[in-house]
Amino acid sequence: MFSRRLRASFNAFAIAAFLAISGLAIGAEPCRPGNQTLFFAPHPLLEARMPAGFSDSLLAQLRDPARELGYCVESVTDPRTLLDTAKYGDMLYLQPSVRDEGAGAASLIVATLRVRELARGKLAEAVSRPLVSLRFSPAEASSLANVLGKKIAENLRSQYVADLLLRSHPAGATVRTASGLEGSTPVEWVMPMGSFEVTLAKPGYLDIVRQVELNSPGQHTYELQLVKRRFYHSRFIYPALGAGVISLAAFALENHYYSAYQGLGAADGKAHPEKFGDEFHAAKNYERLGFTALGMAWLNLALCFTF
C-alpha cells in the first residue's frame, strides 16, 4: 500500500517536472533572425512602489509585441554588465520607474536609450524625455502592466522601428542579412533602426551587396538593379587565363628546344651526343605541358559559361 502511494507520488512529481521543463522550453522562444536585443532593467523604485510582481507582469506583456517589432526583450539586473559598448552599443536599454506627482498621484516613467548612451552617462537625459509617461492613482496600480506594455510597444514602433521594402529588377532575388534574415524580392520587413548589409542573389545575375541605413522611423524603400552575369564575370575566368598563358609559354619553349634539336649537326652528334637527347626530351616535355595547359584553359573557359 505504502509502496503504491510512493510510486504514484513519484509519477506525479515526474509528470509535473516534465511539464514545467516543457513550459520553460516553450516560453523561452529564441530570438528570431534579424531581431535586436532590448534590455529591460526596472528601477528599484518600481518594485518598491508598485504591486508585487509588477515588473515580471510588464515584462511578460512586452515580449510578444516587442518581438513583432524586431526586438527580443532580455531582463537585466545589473546594467554595468552591458557597458561593453563594442558588443552592446547599438542595443536599446529600457528602464521603467515611478515618479511621485504629489497629492497621492504618481507617474510611470519609461526611459529608453542606446547602451552606448548609457555608458556616456545620459540616463538622466533619457528620463527627462521618456518614451512613456503614464500618470496613475494608487487604485489603478494593479491593472497598469497591460496598458504600459501596449504604450511602450506603440512608442517603440513610432520612434525606433522602420519599415524596409526591398525590390529588385528583375524580382525574385534571394535577400539575406548577416543576422539571418532571408526573403525573396519584393520583401518587406519591420526592423529596428540601424545599419546593416544585405546580399541579393539570383541565378544568372551578379550578386549585389548593399549597405542599408535605417536612420529614421517610417518607410524606407530600396530599388536594386541586378546585372546579368557574363562569362567574364565567372570565378573560372582567371584560371582559364592563367592556363592559357602557361600553354603559350610552354609551346614557345617547345619550339625553342625543337629548333635547337634540329639545328644540331653531325659534328655535334659526335662531340656531344647527349645534346640530341636533351634537346629532344625538353621539346617533348614542353609540348605535353602546352597541351595539358591548353586543355585546362578550355575546361575553365567552358565553366565560365555555367558558373
N, C-alpha and C positions, 0 to 999 in steps of 0.2 A: 504493500500500500504506500509506504513512505517512498519506496523506490520509484513507483509510478508517478507520484506527485513531483518528485525531484526531476524526473525525466521530462514531465510536462512543463515544469518551470524553466528548465534549461532550453527546451524547444521554443518556448515563448520568448525567452531572452534572445535566443539566436535570431528569430524572425524579426524582433524589434531592432536588433543591431543591424541586420541586413537592410531593413527599410530605412533606418537612419543613415547608413552609409550610402545607400542608393539615392536618398533625398539630397545628401550633400553633393554627390557626384552630379545629379541633375541640376541642382541650384547653382553649382559653380560652373556656369557656362563660360567657356573660354572666350577671350577677346576675338572678335571677328577680324579677318584681314582688312587692313586699311584703317582700323579704329585707333584712336589715341587714348592714352590713359588720363582720366580726370581724377585727381587725388582729393578725397573727401576727408577733411580734418576739422571736425566740430570743435568749437571753442569750449573750454571747461565750463563757462557760464551757461552753455546750452543745457547740459545735463543737470546743473545746479538749479536752474530756474524753470525748466520745463518738466513735464511728467516723465516718470521713469521709462526708459526705452525709447524716448523720442528720437534720438539720433539714429538708432537702428531702424526705426519705422521710416524715417525720412530717407535713409539710405536705400531701403527696400523699395520705396515709392519712386526713387530716382533712377534705379538701374535700367529698367526697360526703356523708358523714353530717352534716356541718355544714349543707350546702345543704338537706338534708331537714328540718332543724330551723329553717330560715329565716335562715341566715347564709351570707354569701359571704366566704370567707377570703381576705384580702389580705396578702401579705408586706410587712413594713416594716423598713427597715434603720436609719432614724433616727427614734426616737419623737418628737423635737422637732417634726417636721413635722405632728404630729397635734394640737398644743396649741392650735389654733384651736377652742376648745370650742363656739363658736357653730355651727360646722359639724359637728364630730365628737363633741360632748359625750356623746350617748347611746349611742355605739358602744362595743362591747366591745374591750378590749385584752388580749391573751393572751401571756404571756411564759413559755416553758419554760426551765428552768435545771437545774443539777446542784448538789447539796449533799453534801459529804463526811459520812459517818456513822461513820468510824473503822473500823479493822480491815479495810481494803480494800473496805468496802461504801460505797455511795452511794445517794442518792435523787434521782429525777427530780421536780422541783417545777414545777407549772404554776400561776402566779399569774394571776388574772383580775379585772379591774375596769373600770369605765367610764372613758372618756377624760377626762371632767371630774374624776374622782377622781385620775387620773394627774397631771393638771395641778395638783392641790392637794397633790401630794407623798405620796400614800397607797399608793405601790407597795410599800413595806416592810411595811405593814399587810396588804396582799393576799398577800405572800409568806408572812407568818406564819400565814395561814389559807388555804392554797392550794386551788384547785379539785381538783387531783390531787396526791397524794404517793405515789410508787411506788419502793419500796426494791429494789435490784438488786445483783448481784455483777458484776465485770468480765466474766465468761464469758457473761453474759446480755445484755450491752450491744448486740450486733449485731441482736438479734431483738426489741427493745423498741418500735420505732416503731409497729408494728401494734397492740400491746397498749395503748400510751399513747394512740394515736389513738382507740381504742374507749372508753377510760376518759374521755377529755376529752368525747367526744360524749355518753356516758351522764350525766356530771355536768352538762353544759350543759343536757341535757334535763330534769334534775330540779331545777335551780336558776335557770335563765334563760329557760325556754321555757314557754309556756302553750298550752292547747287552747281555742280560741274556737269556740263554737257560736252561730250567729245564726239565729233563727227569726222569721218574720213571719206575721201573721194578717190576710188570707189569705196562704198560701205562694206561692212563685213570683215574688217580687220580685227584681230585679237589685240586687246589692250591689257597691259599688265603694269603693275606698280611694284616697287621693291618691297612694299609692306604686304603683298599678297593679293591685292585686289585684281580681279580679272573680269573681262567682259568682251562683248563684240559690238563694234560701232554700228549705229549710233548708240552710245551708252550714257546714262545719266546717273550720277552718284551724289548723295548728300554727304558732305565731308566736313570735318573740322578745317578751319582756315590754316594755311601753311604753304610750304613749298616742297615739291617732290617731283620726281621724274616719272614719265610714262613711256612705255615702249609699245609701238604698234607694229604688228607683223601680219603679213598676208602673203600666201603663196604666189610667186611670180612678181613680187614687188620688193623693193628695198625696205628694210626695217627703218623706222623713224624713232628717235629718242628725243623727247621734248620736255623741257622744264615747265612745269605748271605752277603758276603763282596764284594762290587764293588768298589775297591780302585784304579782302573786304567781304562782308556778307552779301548775299544776293546771288544772281545768276552769272555764271562765267561760262562762256562758250568758246571752244577751240575747234577751228576748222583745219584739218590737216590733209594735204595733198600727197598721195602716195605716188611714187615714181616706179615705172616698170623696171624690173631687173633685166639688164642686158648681159650678154655672155661675158663682157669685160668687167662686170661687177662681181663675178664669182670669185670665191677664195681660191679656186684652182687656176686662176689666170697666172699667178706668179710662179707656181711650179711648172706650168706649161712654158712660160718664157724662159725660166732657168734651164729646163731640159733642152729647149731649142738652142740656147746659147752654147751649152755643153756639146750638143750634137754638131753645131757648126765648127767649134774649136777642134773636136775630135776628127772630123773629116778633113779639116785643114792640115792637121798633124799627120793624118794618114797619107795625104797627098805628098807632104814633105818627105816622109820616110820612104814612100814608094818611089818618088823621083830619085832619091838618093840611092836606093837599091838598083834602079835601072841605070843610073849613071856610073856604077862600078864597072871597071873594065877587066880584061884578062889579067893584067899585071896586079891589080888589087886582089883578084881571086887567088893568085899565087902567094903574094906577100901577106895578105890579111884575109884569109878565107872566112874567119868568124864574122867579118863585116857583112857578108851576104846574109847570113842567118839573122844577125841582129837587126839589120835594116828591114828585112822582110817580116820578121816577127813583130817588130814595132808597128809597121804599117798595118798588119792584120789585126793587132790588138786595138789600135785606134779606130780601125774600120768597125770592129764589133761594138766598141764603146759608142761610136757615132750612131749606128743603127739602133742600139738599145736606148740611147737618149732620145733619138727621134721618135721611137715608139712611145716612150713615156710622155713626150711633148704632145703627141697626137691624142693619147689617152686623157691627159689632163685638159686638153682643149675640148674634147668631147664632153667631159664632165662639166665644163663651164656652161654648157647649154642646158644642163639639168639642175645644177645646184648653184 
